[in-house]
Amino acid sequence: MAAAMDVVGNPSSVHGEGRAAKALVERARAQVAELVECSPGEVVFTSGATEAASLAVPQGTVLWSAGIEHDAVLSWAQPNGVEMLDVDENGVLTGTVRGGSFAENIQDGVVAMQAANSETGVLQDTLPKAQTLWALNRDVLVLVDAAQALGKVPFSFARSGADLVMVSAHKFGGPKGVGALIVKHGLDVKAGIRGGGQEMGRRSGTENVIGIAGFGAAAEAAARDVANGCWDQVKKLRKILESALAGAAKETIFVGKGANRLPNTSCFATPGWKGETQVMQMDLAGFAISAGSACSSGKVRASTVLRAMGYDDETASSAIRVSLGLETTEQDVLRFADAWLAQERKFRARAA
């Protein structure tokens, strides 16, 4: 990104400076495409996954979605109306809509499915659901939110069954404020922002060359980390963390533990102990965690994800998310466990 700051040209210009900027954008497009396993021409740069969602689900589109989806998708329930897909107790899609089959219910619109949940880390196998929709031969597009999954687990655009995929750079070490919508070749997506016709006519406006360059570099590094199995150690640390907590906090519920999850995410709830209280207590102890999605920080409310999974409001209001990274150590994990358990004992004493 620092090097890209010295490239002052506009990527749409044909002079040498413009061509140099264009080369940075196209290099990044290829790097992102390699991570997502799509062709570079299918990558449309945006300001992030939220803008990608707005491009994928334009006004007036019928949206089919589960209550576990991110607000970037669920917010389209207000202008468009939304039909809810069913999930089980782990937050895994069941392949039904209010108990009925896809064939009985889904006629047209966009069906949104996550590759991984931002709060629980639960992974979805989206391909079988997409194949069911393909068999219906109806006017339906599949949108997969891959923002949380990319860079932590292998992901393939083709094997996801998606027509459209949402991507966000900062979820795997890139800069904030840049992302992409992956659009299947040949699919007509109307421009979200009109103007000079940049990004193959899908998203006008002069490209954020510096951010896009950082996006590409992060994508290349993330693809290497996944290929090298770097996240396997993080998964071991998560197991150490959850074992330490579960052994002493008998009433704590580990959400989605019965499903496949991202290697770095642990979501757990201690009914009656408010999630935002835990966030503040751990912040004072030197740990940055969240109650729900970080994109909803500052909003004191029960987790809509946990409620969609069948948890009551007390439990949904008591959930926190702890995320680990490639630089997290076992010492970090055990220090967190000690600090959290000390506060948990105080909570139990007050509640007694």
CORRA-V534880 format. One record per helix or strand of 3 or more residues. SS is the DSSP state (hx for helix, st for strand). FROM is the first residue (numbers start at 1). LEN is the number of residues. If there is no record, write none. Layout:
# CORRA-V534880
SS:FROM:LEN, SS:FROM:LEN
This chain:
# CORRA-V534880
hx:4:3, hx:16:21, hx:40:3, st:43:4, hx:49:8, st:63:3, hx:71:4, hx:76:5, st:82:3, hx:102:4, st:108:7, hx:126:11, st:139:7, hx:157:4, st:164:5, hx:169:4, st:179:5, hx:209:19, hx:231:18, st:265:5, hx:275:10, hx:294:3, hx:304:5, hx:313:4, st:319:5, hx:330:22
